[in-house]
Amino acid sequence: VDSEFLERAKEYCEKKFARMFGERLVRSLDDEILFAVENSDNHDDGGITKLKNTIANDVCVSRNFQFVNQELPLKWVHCEEEIIDYQKNPDSKQCLNISEVKILLENKCQETFTDSEFNSMLTFFHDSGLILLPGVMYDVNDESIGKDLVILSPQYLVDIMTRIHEVPGDRDLKRQFINEFQKLKDEGRVAFKLLEHVWKDKMEQVDILVELLSSFKLLYPLHTDSESEPQEGAEPLAAVDTSVKEFIIPCMLKEKSHESLSKRWLKTCEKWTDIEETEHKFVFDFGCFLPPPLFDYFLVHIYRHSCKTKGIRPILQRRSGIFSFSNKFLFCTRLVLKDCQIWVRARFVLMCFHCFAPHLLFDVSIILGPDVLMLG
């Protein structure tokens, strides 16, 4: 590869990723984040050697991997091997409750575990990425059906989501749910009755699959005006209300340009009366790291609150939205990923500015954490 091309590629990677991920990127001993590896069978390739040395240095010197030097009971290692073999079987049930997993591993490994030891082993496997424990990761409410579930293969979640994304080959199914598929495509919304059909061949019940995706913030239940919402300041429950008939999938929202959002914002402002002409702007700066899923969580939280206060019908787009709180506050928000910031433009009914700013800061901090800088 041309050396000049490599230099340009390195500059591009620095500009594109270094600020986005801050100090979390692994760098070579030459302080580079790009490893150019020639696509050949030559294991002495310079890029491969540099990559190997970097991995060895990061593991052994930096000690960023907390599990590398940890001693494990031999039967834990045996269980790990059995789980890996179990994952390879496409016909095996990948979502079990904890008691079923315990019976499975005790039978296969010819070992016995106390409940405390077994839970410790599962937590270790979860932390190392071998399995997923929804209850551990998201502090699932005691009444949740997902509290005691174990996902033996993380790939299983991907397979569930893929079923929603795929266009069905069954013409009768497409014809039957033509409106639901169109809403999913245009608005990122999916009806419960559609999920029942796309997951009909899964071993788990639909409400369990919905619970899992909700626990991992891949899917969010949408409440109507008549449905109850959590009280302000209360911790959000992970359990899914099975009476909810529609869900939103943030990753399937349509991505529109900044110019398109600005036009819709101006049109919305024109329809409002008794609001100030002055437009206030807020910037929430997260330093060097703001994962897009956290913004999705924030977006849906604001959506729900906007519906609860009976404001305008919210406008949701990929990484942006337009909302109102009752008839007092009108605002749009968008994620500026390259700067790890959330930008908000807002207009208010006269004399309401001082009520809105702390309210917005509260909403951001409760969802995304208290250590965020607001620049008004």
N, C-alpha and C positions, 0 to 999 in steps of 0.2 A: 504494500500500500504506500502511496505517495506520502513522504514525511510531512509535506505542507498540509496535506489533507488531515493527517493525524493531529497536527497542531491546531487546525481549525476545529476539529472534533473535540479536542480537549477544552478549548475555549468555550465551545457551545455547551458542553456538559457542566462546566463550572458556572456558566451564566444561568443554565436551565435548572440545575439540581442543587448546587451548593447552598444557595440561600433558602431554597424550599425546605431542605432537610437539615439545615444548620450543621451542628457538629456530629450528627448521627451517621454521616457517610464514612465508610472505611476507606482510608487512603493508603497508598503505597509508601515505601520508605522515601520515595522522591516527592511525596506530597501530591500525588495525582490520583484522581478518582476513575480515570479511564484506563482499562487494560486491553490493549489491542492484541488479539489472539489470531494467528493465522489459521485458516480452515484447512488443516492438513493432518497427517498422522504423525507428524514430527513432535514428540513429547519434549524435545529440547527447545521448543519455540520460546523466544525471549519473553513474550507476553504471558505464556503459561507459567514460566519460571517466576516471573514477578508476582503473578497472582498467587502462586503457592506460597511464596515467601511472605506475602502480605497476610494471607490467612493464618499462617503459622505464627507470625508476629502478633496479630490481633488476638489470637486465642491464648498463646502462652505468655506474652508479655503484658498486653493490656488487660487480660483477664475479663474481657467483656462477656464471655460465655460462662454463666454461673454453674452449668451442669458438667463441664468437661472433666474436672478433677474430683467430682463428687462420687464417693463410694456408695454402691447400691447393694442391697441383699441379692443373692443369686437368684432367688425365686422371682424377684422383680424383673430381672433380666429375662428369665424364662417367660414370664407373662408378656413382656414387650415383644418377644419373638412370636408368641402365639397371636397377639393382636395384629402384627404385621402380616402374618399368614392369613388371618381371618379377613383382613381388608382386601386381599387379593381375590377372594371369592365373590363374583358379581351377584350371586344368588343369596348371599348371606344378609341377614337383617342388620343394618348399620346403626339403628337407633334402638337402644334397649334401656331398661331401667337398671339402677345400680345393683339390685339383688340378682337380676338375670345375668349381668356381667360377672358378678362374683361366682355364681354357680358355673358359668361357662368356663372361666379361667381355673377354678379349683378342679374341675373335671379334666380339663386338658393338661394342666400342669401337675396334677396329683399332689396338690398342696392345700393347706388350710390357712385362712386369714381371719384375724379378729376384725370386727367392723372398723375399728380405729386404724389398724394397719392398712386395710384395704382402701379406705378413703384417702389415706396419706399417699398411697401408691397411685391412685387415680389422679389426685391433685398434681403429683409430680409429672405424670404422663401428660396431663393437660398443659402444665407450664412449659413442657418441652415440645409441645405441638403434635404429639402422637394422637391424642384424642381431644374431644371438646366436652367440657362440662358447663352447660348453660347456667346452672345454679351457682357455680363458683365465679364465673366470669362476670355475670351481671347481677349478682345478689338477688336471685329470683325470689319473689314473695312466697311465703310458706304455702299459700293456697294455690300456687301455680302448678299446672300439670307438667311443666317442664323442669321442676325443681330437682327431681330424682332421675332425670334422663342422662344417658351417656351416648354421645355420638362417637362411634368407634372409628370412623373415618371422616376427617374434615372435608374430604372431597364430596361427601354426601350433601352438604349444604349447597355446594356448587351445582350438583345434579338437580336439586329441588328448584333452584332459581332458574336453571337452564330450561326446565319444562315451561316456565312462565314466558320466557323470552322467545322460545321456538314457535314458529308458525306451524299450526297443526296441518298434517296432510289429509286429515279426515274432512271431506267437503261438507258432510252433514253437520259436523261439529262447528265448522266455520260459519255455516249458514244459520245454525241455531243461535250462535252467540256473536253474530256479526256486530251488534252494537257494543257489546262488552269488549271485543277485541279492538274495535275502533277507539273506544275510550282509553284502553290500555296504551295504545299507540300514541294517541294525541295528548293525553293528560297524565299518563303514568299511574292510572287508577285501575284496580282489578277487583271485580266482584267476587264475593265468597262462592257463589254458585258456579263461577267459571273455574275457580281453584278446585272445586269438587270434581270437575271433569278432567282437568289437566293432570291431577294427581290420583286419578281413580285406580291406577294399577300399583300404587305405592302400598306397602304393608302397613304404614302408620295411618291413623285417622287424620283427616284434614285439619281438625282443630289443633292437633299436636304439631303438625308441620307449620301451621300459622304461628303457633307459640314459639317454635324454634327460630323462625326467621325474624319474629318480633324481638326476641331476646337478643339477637345479634344485630339488631338495628338495620336489617335489610328490607323490612316491610313494616309499615305503621298502620294501625287501625284508624279510620276516620270516623269521627262522631258527628251526628247530626245535631241541630240546635236543641232537640228535645232530649238528647242523651246527656247524662251527667258527666262532668269533667272533674279532675282532681282539683282540690282547693289550692289557691295560690300559695306557693311555698312548700307544699307537700311533696314528698318523694313520689316520682311516677312509678306506678305499679307495672311489673313486667308481665303479669298475667293478662291474657287477652280476653276481652269480653266477647263471648261467643255470639252475642246478639248483634255485633257489628257486622254489617253486610258489605262493607267496602273498605279497601285498603289502598294505601299509596306506596309506590316503590320509587324512591328518589332517584335511583340510578336510571330509571326509564323516563324521567321528565325530559321534555324537549329542551335542547340548548339553543338559546337565541342570542343574537349579538347584543352588545351593550347599547348600540344605537336603537335597536328594536325595543329594548327595555325602557330607554329614555322616552321614546315616542308614546309608549303605553302609559308611562308615568305622567307625562304632560296631559294626555287626554283624560286620565282619571282626575287630575287636579282641576281641570276645567269643569268637571261635573259637580264639584263640591262648591258649596256656598259658605260664606262667613268664615273662610280661612284666611290666615295671614298671607300676604304676598311674599314675605320673606321665607326663603327655603333654608332650613338648618341642616348641617351636614355633620355626621359623626363617623369616626374611624375607630374600630376596635383592632388594636395591634397585638398580635400574638407572638411577636419576636421572630423566631425562626421555624416555627412548626405549627401548622394548622391542617390536620387531615380533613379532606372534604367530607367524610362521613359525619364528622362532628357538626359541620355546617348543615348537613341534611337534617340532623337531629334538631338543631336550632330552628331550621326552616319549618319543620312540621310542628314543633312546639308553638311557634308564633302563629301558624295557621290555625291550630286548635283554639288558641286564645282569641284570635280574631273572630272565629265563628261563635265562640261563647259570648262575646260582647255584642254580637249581632251587628258587626260592621259590614262593609261592602263585601261582596263575594271575592275572596282572595284570588290573586293571580299567581300561580306557581309555575316556575320555569326551572330548568337545570341550573342550580347554583345562584338563583335569584328569585325575587318575589315582590309583590305589591300587596299591602295589607292596611287595615285600619282597626283601631280600637274604638268601638262604639262610633259616635259621630264627632269625636274630638281630635283624634290623631290619625293622620294619613301618612304612610311612609313606604318607601321601597328599600330593599336591602339586597346586596349581592356579595358574592365571595370573590375577592381579588387574590387568587391563589399564589401568584408570583411574589406578592409582598406579604403573604400570610396575614391578610387583613379582611375584615368585614366592613363594608361601607354602607352607611344608611343616609338616605335623604328623606327629610320629613317636613311636613307642614301641619299647622295646628289651628284649631279654633282659637280666637283671641284669648290671650292670657293663660294658655294651657301649656306653654313650653316647660315651665319648671316642674310640672307633673310628669311629663313624658320622659325626660332625660333619666331620672333615677329609676323609673319603671323599666326602661329599655336596658339599662345597665344590669338591673336585677335579673331580667330574662336571660341575658347573655351569660352572666356569672353562674346562674343556677344550672345551666346546661353545659357550658364549656369550661367552668372553673373560675375561681375568684381571681387568679393571677393574670388579669388581662388589663391592658392599658387603653382607656377611652380618650380619644383626642376629639374634642368638640369644636 
